[in-house]
Amino acid sequence: MNKKGYKTFEEIMVIISIIGVVLITIIPNIVAKYKSTSPKRDKQRIEKQLQQEEKYMKECQPKLWR
C-alpha cells in the first residue's frame, strides 16, 4: 500500500467516524421530539418543570414564601 493511498483511506475513515458521531447525537433528539408531541406527555413534562422551579424558588428565596 503506497503512502498516498493510506493517507486518503485514513481521511475517509475520519470523515465517516465524524458523520457517525453526528448522526448518533442528532437522530435520538429528532426521535424524542416526534415522540413527545403527545399532549399528555407535554403536560406532564411542563408540570414537572414547574414543580422543579417551585422547589428551587423555595430553597433559594425562603423570604418570599413566608
C-alpha positions, -999 to 999 in steps of 0.1 A, spaced: 0 0 0 15 33 -10 16 62 15 -8 84 -6 -35 57 -7 -31 51 30 -35 87 38 -67 91 18 -81 59 34 -73 74 68 -90 107 59 -121 88 47 -123 68 79 -120 101 100 -149 116 79 -170 85 83 -164 85 121 -174 122 123 -205 116 103 -214 86 126 -209 107 157 -231 135 143 -259 110 134 -257 93 168 -262 126 185 -288 141 162 -311 112 155 -322 105 191 -331 142 196 -353 142 165 -369 109 176 -375 123 211 -391 155 196 -415 134 175 -424 111 204 -431 140 228 -457 155 206 -484 138 226 -502 164 247 -503 142 278 -465 138 279 -461 175 272 -484 184 301 -466 160 325 -432 175 314 -444 211 319 -459 202 354 -426 185 364 -407 216 352 -430 239 372 -425 217 403 -388 218 400 -389 256 396 -411 260 427 -387 238 447 -358 259 435 -376 291 445 -385 278 479 -349 267 486 -332 298 472 -356 325 483 -374 315 516 -382 351 525 -406 355 496 -426 324 506 -432 334 542 
